[in-house]
Amino acid sequence: MSQVKDQAEEAQQEYFRITDSVPEEVWYWGAVVSILISASLRLADKPSWATFVGQWPPTFLLFGLYHRLIKPSKNR
């Protein structure tokens, strides 16, 4: 059980090492842009690609939310 906990902590540290340099707004703009791209793909009659790209916004928003909840001192 201790090994699993150590692996989880190591994964979390790696996540923050990578994402600490990313401004919080990037996650939200990434979501907005992917929504716009998805809508454009739908209008271009590419429904499969539109659905694929349309699934990205929740991921971007969750990354931003997770980062804000876990490291609140960095965001204020």
Biopython code that builds the backbone (N, CA, C, O; Angstrom):
import numpy as np
from Bio.PDB.StructureBuilder import StructureBuilder

atoms = [
    (1, "MET", "N", (0.826, -1.196, 0.000)),
    (1, "MET", "CA", (0.000, 0.000, 0.000)),
    (1, "MET", "C", (0.869, 1.259, 0.000)),
    (1, "MET", "O", (0.522, 2.263, -0.622)),
    (2, "SER", "N", (1.981, 1.196, 0.690)),
    (2, "SER", "CA", (2.888, 2.337, 0.766)),
    (2, "SER", "C", (3.474, 2.657, -0.615)),
    (2, "SER", "O", (3.675, 3.822, -0.957)),
    (3, "GLN", "N", (3.742, 1.622, -1.391)),
    (3, "GLN", "CA", (4.302, 1.820, -2.725)),
    (3, "GLN", "C", (3.293, 2.536, -3.630)),
    (3, "GLN", "O", (3.673, 3.395, -4.426)),
    (4, "VAL", "N", (2.038, 2.191, -3.511)),
    (4, "VAL", "CA", (0.994, 2.837, -4.312)),
    (4, "VAL", "C", (0.891, 4.316, -3.931)),
    (4, "VAL", "O", (0.757, 5.176, -4.802)),
    (5, "LYS", "N", (0.954, 4.606, -2.639)),
    (5, "LYS", "CA", (0.892, 5.993, -2.170)),
    (5, "LYS", "C", (2.083, 6.786, -2.687)),
    (5, "LYS", "O", (1.930, 7.929, -3.117)),
    (6, "ASP", "N", (3.261, 6.190, -2.648)),
    (6, "ASP", "CA", (4.455, 6.856, -3.156)),
    (6, "ASP", "C", (4.346, 7.141, -4.653)),
    (6, "ASP", "O", (4.752, 8.205, -5.122)),
    (7, "GLN", "N", (3.799, 6.190, -5.392)),
    (7, "GLN", "CA", (3.617, 6.382, -6.829)),
    (7, "GLN", "C", (2.617, 7.496, -7.110)),
    (7, "GLN", "O", (2.810, 8.290, -8.031)),
    (8, "ALA", "N", (1.549, 7.557, -6.319)),
    (8, "ALA", "CA", (0.543, 8.605, -6.496)),
    (8, "ALA", "C", (1.144, 9.982, -6.199)),
    (8, "ALA", "O", (0.895, 10.942, -6.929)),
    (9, "GLU", "N", (1.923, 10.075, -5.140)),
    (9, "GLU", "CA", (2.561, 11.353, -4.799)),
    (9, "GLU", "C", (3.567, 11.767, -5.876)),
    (9, "GLU", "O", (3.674, 12.944, -6.220)),
    (10, "GLU", "N", (4.290, 10.800, -6.395)),
    (10, "GLU", "CA", (5.258, 11.083, -7.454)),
    (10, "GLU", "C", (4.553, 11.565, -8.720)),
    (10, "GLU", "O", (5.025, 12.489, -9.383)),
    (11, "ALA", "N", (3.428, 10.944, -9.054)),
    (11, "ALA", "CA", (2.656, 11.364, -10.232)),
    (11, "ALA", "C", (2.114, 12.776, -10.042)),
    (11, "ALA", "O", (2.118, 13.577, -10.977)),
    (12, "GLN", "N", (1.648, 13.084, -8.829)),
    (12, "GLN", "CA", (1.137, 14.425, -8.552)),
    (12, "GLN", "C", (2.253, 15.465, -8.652)),
    (12, "GLN", "O", (2.046, 16.539, -9.217)),
    (13, "GLN", "N", (3.413, 15.162, -8.120)),
    (13, "GLN", "CA", (4.544, 16.084, -8.218)),
    (13, "GLN", "C", (4.945, 16.307, -9.668)),
    (13, "GLN", "O", (5.280, 17.429, -10.049)),
    (14, "GLU", "N", (4.915, 15.269, -10.474)),
    (14, "GLU", "CA", (5.249, 15.394, -11.900)),
    (14, "GLU", "C", (4.224, 16.271, -12.608)),
    (14, "GLU", "O", (4.588, 17.107, -13.435)),
    (15, "TYR", "N", (2.933, 16.084, -12.287)),
    (15, "TYR", "CA", (1.877, 16.911, -12.875)),
    (15, "TYR", "C", (2.122, 18.384, -12.569)),
    (15, "TYR", "O", (2.059, 19.226, -13.464)),
    (16, "PHE", "N", (2.401, 18.693, -11.309)),
    (16, "PHE", "CA", (2.612, 20.092, -10.936)),
    (16, "PHE", "C", (3.919, 20.644, -11.491)),
    (16, "PHE", "O", (4.009, 21.838, -11.775)),
    (17, "ARG", "N", (4.919, 19.808, -11.647)),
    (17, "ARG", "CA", (6.174, 20.271, -12.236)),
    (17, "ARG", "C", (5.922, 20.766, -13.665)),
    (17, "ARG", "O", (6.496, 21.765, -14.097)),
    (18, "ILE", "N", (5.071, 20.063, -14.374)),
    (18, "ILE", "CA", (4.771, 20.428, -15.754)),
    (18, "ILE", "C", (3.802, 21.600, -15.820)),
    (18, "ILE", "O", (4.007, 22.525, -16.607)),
    (19, "THR", "N", (2.749, 21.576, -15.005)),
    (19, "THR", "CA", (1.676, 22.566, -15.139)),
    (19, "THR", "C", (1.882, 23.855, -14.349)),
    (19, "THR", "O", (1.154, 24.822, -14.572)),
    (20, "ASP", "N", (2.841, 23.901, -13.443)),
    (20, "ASP", "CA", (3.065, 25.137, -12.685)),
    (20, "ASP", "C", (3.442, 26.303, -13.586)),
    (20, "ASP", "O", (3.180, 27.458, -13.249)),
    (21, "SER", "N", (4.044, 26.016, -14.707)),
    (21, "SER", "CA", (4.447, 27.089, -15.617)),
    (21, "SER", "C", (3.314, 27.529, -16.549)),
    (21, "SER", "O", (3.461, 28.505, -17.285)),
    (22, "VAL", "N", (2.190, 26.817, -16.519)),
    (22, "VAL", "CA", (1.055, 27.151, -17.384)),
    (22, "VAL", "C", (0.110, 28.090, -16.631)),
    (22, "VAL", "O", (-0.408, 27.717, -15.579)),
    (23, "PRO", "N", (-0.125, 29.299, -17.147)),
    (23, "PRO", "CA", (-1.078, 30.196, -16.489)),
    (23, "PRO", "C", (-2.476, 29.588, -16.466)),
    (23, "PRO", "O", (-2.863, 28.852, -17.373)),
    (24, "GLU", "N", (-3.221, 29.908, -15.419)),
    (24, "GLU", "CA", (-4.560, 29.340, -15.234)),
    (24, "GLU", "C", (-5.479, 29.632, -16.413)),
    (24, "GLU", "O", (-6.306, 28.794, -16.775)),
    (25, "GLU", "N", (-5.344, 30.809, -17.014)),
    (25, "GLU", "CA", (-6.217, 31.205, -18.116)),
    (25, "GLU", "C", (-6.060, 30.305, -19.336)),
    (25, "GLU", "O", (-6.990, 30.166, -20.130)),
    (26, "VAL", "N", (-4.909, 29.705, -19.485)),
    (26, "VAL", "CA", (-4.662, 28.839, -20.647)),
    (26, "VAL", "C", (-5.640, 27.666, -20.664)),
    (26, "VAL", "O", (-6.119, 27.276, -21.728)),
    (27, "TRP", "N", (-5.938, 27.101, -19.493)),
    (27, "TRP", "CA", (-6.867, 25.972, -19.431)),
    (27, "TRP", "C", (-8.256, 26.391, -19.898)),
    (27, "TRP", "O", (-8.917, 25.658, -20.634)),
    (28, "TYR", "N", (-8.698, 27.572, -19.468)),
    (28, "TYR", "CA", (-10.040, 28.035, -19.832)),
    (28, "TYR", "C", (-10.117, 28.436, -21.303)),
    (28, "TYR", "O", (-11.107, 28.150, -21.977)),
    (29, "TRP", "N", (-9.080, 29.093, -21.796)),
    (29, "TRP", "CA", (-9.065, 29.450, -23.218)),
    (29, "TRP", "C", (-8.967, 28.207, -24.088)),
    (29, "TRP", "O", (-9.537, 28.160, -25.178)),
    (30, "GLY", "N", (-8.248, 27.204, -23.608)),
    (30, "GLY", "CA", (-8.187, 25.937, -24.336)),
    (30, "GLY", "C", (-9.567, 25.321, -24.499)),
    (30, "GLY", "O", (-9.889, 24.779, -25.556)),
    (31, "ALA", "N", (-10.379, 25.403, -23.457)),
    (31, "ALA", "CA", (-11.746, 24.883, -23.519)),
    (31, "ALA", "C", (-12.583, 25.683, -24.517)),
    (31, "ALA", "O", (-13.304, 25.103, -25.329)),
    (32, "VAL", "N", (-12.490, 27.008, -24.457)),
    (32, "VAL", "CA", (-13.276, 27.861, -25.363)),
    (32, "VAL", "C", (-12.875, 27.623, -26.812)),
    (32, "VAL", "O", (-13.732, 27.495, -27.687)),
    (33, "VAL", "N", (-11.589, 27.565, -27.058)),
    (33, "VAL", "CA", (-11.098, 27.367, -28.428)),
    (33, "VAL", "C", (-11.520, 25.993, -28.955)),
    (33, "VAL", "O", (-11.894, 25.870, -30.121)),
    (34, "SER", "N", (-11.465, 24.970, -28.118)),
    (34, "SER", "CA", (-11.862, 23.651, -28.605)),
    (34, "SER", "C", (-13.365, 23.591, -28.895)),
    (34, "SER", "O", (-13.790, 22.864, -29.793)),
    (35, "ILE", "N", (-14.164, 24.340, -28.152)),
    (35, "ILE", "CA", (-15.599, 24.424, -28.463)),
    (35, "ILE", "C", (-15.799, 25.078, -29.830)),
    (35, "ILE", "O", (-16.602, 24.611, -30.638)),
    (36, "LEU", "N", (-15.066, 26.158, -30.079)),
    (36, "LEU", "CA", (-15.183, 26.850, -31.366)),
    (36, "LEU", "C", (-14.706, 25.972, -32.523)),
    (36, "LEU", "O", (-15.318, 25.952, -33.591)),
    (37, "ILE", "N", (-13.629, 25.260, -32.304)),
    (37, "ILE", "CA", (-13.127, 24.359, -33.344)),
    (37, "ILE", "C", (-14.140, 23.246, -33.606)),
    (37, "ILE", "O", (-14.387, 22.886, -34.757)),
    (38, "SER", "N", (-14.717, 22.709, -32.553)),
    (38, "SER", "CA", (-15.722, 21.667, -32.708)),
    (38, "SER", "C", (-16.923, 22.172, -33.503)),
    (38, "SER", "O", (-17.425, 21.476, -34.385)),
    (39, "ALA", "N", (-17.379, 23.375, -33.191)),
    (39, "ALA", "CA", (-18.514, 23.950, -33.928)),
    (39, "ALA", "C", (-18.153, 24.159, -35.397)),
    (39, "ALA", "O", (-18.966, 23.911, -36.287)),
    (40, "SER", "N", (-16.926, 24.618, -35.639)),
    (40, "SER", "CA", (-16.476, 24.821, -37.023)),
    (40, "SER", "C", (-16.428, 23.499, -37.785)),
    (40, "SER", "O", (-16.822, 23.428, -38.949)),
    (41, "LEU", "N", (-15.946, 22.464, -37.123)),
    (41, "LEU", "CA", (-15.891, 21.153, -37.768)),
    (41, "LEU", "C", (-17.294, 20.615, -38.064)),
    (41, "LEU", "O", (-17.522, 19.965, -39.084)),
    (42, "ARG", "N", (-18.216, 20.896, -37.164)),
    (42, "ARG", "CA", (-19.603, 20.457, -37.392)),
    (42, "ARG", "C", (-20.178, 21.172, -38.610)),
    (42, "ARG", "O", (-20.854, 20.557, -39.435)),
    (43, "LEU", "N", (-19.903, 22.489, -38.722)),
    (43, "LEU", "CA", (-20.387, 23.258, -39.870)),
    (43, "LEU", "C", (-19.707, 22.828, -41.171)),
    (43, "LEU", "O", (-20.278, 22.956, -42.254)),
    (44, "ALA", "N", (-18.481, 22.316, -41.048)),
    (44, "ALA", "CA", (-17.748, 21.836, -42.223)),
    (44, "ALA", "C", (-18.133, 20.395, -42.577)),
    (44, "ALA", "O", (-17.484, 19.762, -43.409)),
    (45, "ASP", "N", (-19.184, 19.888, -41.945)),
    (45, "ASP", "CA", (-19.706, 18.546, -42.220)),
    (45, "ASP", "C", (-18.669, 17.455, -41.919)),
    (45, "ASP", "O", (-18.477, 16.520, -42.697)),
    (46, "LYS", "N", (-18.011, 17.607, -40.765)),
    (46, "LYS", "CA", (-17.076, 16.587, -40.278)),
    (46, "LYS", "C", (-17.507, 16.185, -38.865)),
    (46, "LYS", "O", (-16.842, 16.525, -37.886)),
    (47, "PRO", "N", (-18.626, 15.459, -38.766)),
    (47, "PRO", "CA", (-19.201, 15.175, -37.449)),
    (47, "PRO", "C", (-18.313, 14.326, -36.535)),
    (47, "PRO", "O", (-18.333, 14.515, -35.319)),
    (48, "SER", "N", (-17.550, 13.414, -37.084)),
    (48, "SER", "CA", (-16.689, 12.576, -36.243)),
    (48, "SER", "C", (-15.600, 13.413, -35.582)),
    (48, "SER", "O", (-15.350, 13.289, -34.383)),
    (49, "TRP", "N", (-14.959, 14.262, -36.371)),
    (49, "TRP", "CA", (-13.926, 15.140, -35.813)),
    (49, "TRP", "C", (-14.522, 16.148, -34.835)),
    (49, "TRP", "O", (-13.911, 16.468, -33.816)),
    (50, "ALA", "N", (-15.720, 16.648, -35.150)),
    (50, "ALA", "CA", (-16.376, 17.610, -34.260)),
    (50, "ALA", "C", (-16.656, 16.981, -32.901)),
    (50, "ALA", "O", (-16.462, 17.623, -31.869)),
    (51, "THR", "N", (-17.103, 15.749, -32.896)),
    (51, "THR", "CA", (-17.359, 15.052, -31.629)),
    (51, "THR", "C", (-16.062, 14.810, -30.874)),
    (51, "THR", "O", (-16.006, 14.983, -29.657)),
    (52, "PHE", "N", (-15.026, 14.412, -31.587)),
    (52, "PHE", "CA", (-13.724, 14.167, -30.964)),
    (52, "PHE", "C", (-13.201, 15.433, -30.286)),
    (52, "PHE", "O", (-12.828, 15.399, -29.114)),
    (53, "VAL", "N", (-13.173, 16.539, -31.012)),
    (53, "VAL", "CA", (-12.671, 17.795, -30.454)),
    (53, "VAL", "C", (-13.640, 18.331, -29.400)),
    (53, "VAL", "O", (-13.214, 18.985, -28.448)),
    (54, "GLY", "N", (-14.913, 18.067, -29.556)),
    (54, "GLY", "CA", (-15.911, 18.528, -28.602)),
    (54, "GLY", "C", (-15.804, 17.878, -27.236)),
    (54, "GLY", "O", (-16.413, 18.347, -26.275)),
    (55, "GLN", "N", (-15.049, 16.821, -27.142)),
    (55, "GLN", "CA", (-14.848, 16.167, -25.850)),
    (55, "GLN", "C", (-13.666, 16.742, -25.073)),
    (55, "GLN", "O", (-13.437, 16.344, -23.931)),
    (56, "TRP", "N", (-12.923, 17.649, -25.653)),
    (56, "TRP", "CA", (-11.765, 18.232, -24.984)),
    (56, "TRP", "C", (-12.090, 19.267, -23.904)),
    (56, "TRP", "O", (-11.389, 19.301, -22.892)),
    (57, "PRO", "N", (-13.112, 20.112, -24.064)),
    (57, "PRO", "CA", (-13.329, 21.171, -23.069)),
    (57, "PRO", "C", (-13.443, 20.688, -21.621)),
    (57, "PRO", "O", (-12.841, 21.304, -20.741)),
    (58, "PRO", "N", (-14.181, 19.623, -21.334)),
    (58, "PRO", "CA", (-14.231, 19.206, -19.929)),
    (58, "PRO", "C", (-12.857, 18.839, -19.368)),
    (58, "PRO", "O", (-12.571, 19.071, -18.193)),
    (59, "THR", "N", (-12.015, 18.265, -20.222)),
    (59, "THR", "CA", (-10.674, 17.903, -19.777)),
    (59, "THR", "C", (-9.872, 19.143, -19.419)),
    (59, "THR", "O", (-9.232, 19.187, -18.368)),
    (60, "PHE", "N", (-9.901, 20.156, -20.286)),
    (60, "PHE", "CA", (-9.190, 21.400, -19.992)),
    (60, "PHE", "C", (-9.718, 22.042, -18.712)),
    (60, "PHE", "O", (-8.937, 22.505, -17.880)),
    (61, "LEU", "N", (-11.022, 22.070, -18.556)),
    (61, "LEU", "CA", (-11.616, 22.687, -17.373)),
    (61, "LEU", "C", (-11.270, 21.900, -16.105)),
    (61, "LEU", "O", (-11.024, 22.495, -15.056)),
    (62, "LEU", "N", (-11.252, 20.593, -16.194)),
    (62, "LEU", "CA", (-10.884, 19.790, -15.028)),
    (62, "LEU", "C", (-9.422, 19.967, -14.651)),
    (62, "LEU", "O", (-9.089, 19.994, -13.467)),
    (63, "PHE", "N", (-8.542, 20.088, -15.646)),
    (63, "PHE", "CA", (-7.137, 20.365, -15.336)),
    (63, "PHE", "C", (-7.011, 21.680, -14.576)),
    (63, "PHE", "O", (-6.312, 21.755, -13.566)),
    (64, "GLY", "N", (-7.689, 22.715, -15.064)),
    (64, "GLY", "CA", (-7.643, 24.012, -14.403)),
    (64, "GLY", "C", (-8.227, 23.970, -13.007)),
    (64, "GLY", "O", (-7.662, 24.552, -12.081)),
    (65, "LEU", "N", (-9.353, 23.290, -12.842)),
    (65, "LEU", "CA", (-9.993, 23.191, -11.534)),
    (65, "LEU", "C", (-9.136, 22.386, -10.564)),
    (65, "LEU", "O", (-8.965, 22.780, -9.410)),
    (66, "TYR", "N", (-8.610, 21.285, -11.017)),
    (66, "TYR", "CA", (-7.754, 20.454, -10.166)),
    (66, "TYR", "C", (-6.547, 21.249, -9.699)),
    (66, "TYR", "O", (-6.178, 21.210, -8.525)),
    (67, "HIS", "N", (-5.948, 21.955, -10.612)),
    (67, "HIS", "CA", (-4.771, 22.743, -10.277)),
    (67, "HIS", "C", (-5.121, 23.817, -9.261)),
    (67, "HIS", "O", (-4.344, 24.072, -8.341)),
    (68, "ARG", "N", (-6.266, 24.446, -9.411)),
    (68, "ARG", "CA", (-6.687, 25.501, -8.488)),
    (68, "ARG", "C", (-7.009, 24.940, -7.102)),
    (68, "ARG", "O", (-6.671, 25.555, -6.090)),
    (69, "LEU", "N", (-7.655, 23.788, -7.053)),
    (69, "LEU", "CA", (-8.034, 23.210, -5.758)),
    (69, "LEU", "C", (-6.846, 22.641, -4.990)),
    (69, "LEU", "O", (-6.786, 22.747, -3.765)),
    (70, "ILE", "N", (-5.911, 22.045, -5.700)),
    (70, "ILE", "CA", (-4.776, 21.411, -5.039)),
    (70, "ILE", "C", (-3.707, 22.429, -4.663)),
    (70, "ILE", "O", (-3.061, 22.282, -3.625)),
    (71, "LYS", "N", (-3.512, 23.426, -5.459)),
    (71, "LYS", "CA", (-2.480, 24.443, -5.212)),
    (71, "LYS", "C", (-3.118, 25.838, -5.141)),
    (71, "LYS", "O", (-2.803, 26.691, -5.971)),
    (72, "PRO", "N", (-4.005, 26.089, -4.173)),
    (72, "PRO", "CA", (-4.704, 27.392, -4.150)),
    (72, "PRO", "C", (-3.778, 28.573, -3.883)),
    (72, "PRO", "O", (-4.082, 29.686, -4.313)),
    (73, "SER", "N", (-2.666, 28.372, -3.193)),
    (73, "SER", "CA", (-1.773, 29.483, -2.886)),
    (73, "SER", "C", (-1.097, 30.054, -4.137)),
    (73, "SER", "O", (-0.744, 31.233, -4.166)),
    (74, "LYS", "N", (-0.917, 29.229, -5.162)),
    (74, "LYS", "CA", (-0.282, 29.686, -6.398)),
    (74, "LYS", "C", (-1.208, 30.548, -7.241)),
    (74, "LYS", "O", (-0.745, 31.294, -8.103)),
    (75, "ASN", "N", (-2.532, 30.452, -6.999)),
    (75, "ASN", "CA", (-3.507, 31.138, -7.837)),
    (75, "ASN", "C", (-3.994, 32.458, -7.240)),
    (75, "ASN", "O", (-4.890, 33.086, -7.804)),
    (76, "ARG", "N", (-3.448, 32.878, -6.157)),
    (76, "ARG", "CA", (-3.918, 34.114, -5.532)),
    (76, "ARG", "C", (-2.829, 35.065, -5.268)),
    (76, "ARG", "O", (-3.073, 36.152, -4.744)),
]
sb = StructureBuilder()
sb.init_structure("model")
sb.init_model(0)
sb.init_chain("A")
sb.init_seg("    ")
for serial, (resi, resn, name, xyz) in enumerate(atoms, 1):
    if name == "N":
        sb.init_residue(resn, " ", resi, " ")
    sb.init_atom(name, np.array(xyz, "f"), 0.0, 1.0, " ", f" {name:<3s}", serial, name[0])
structure = sb.get_structure()
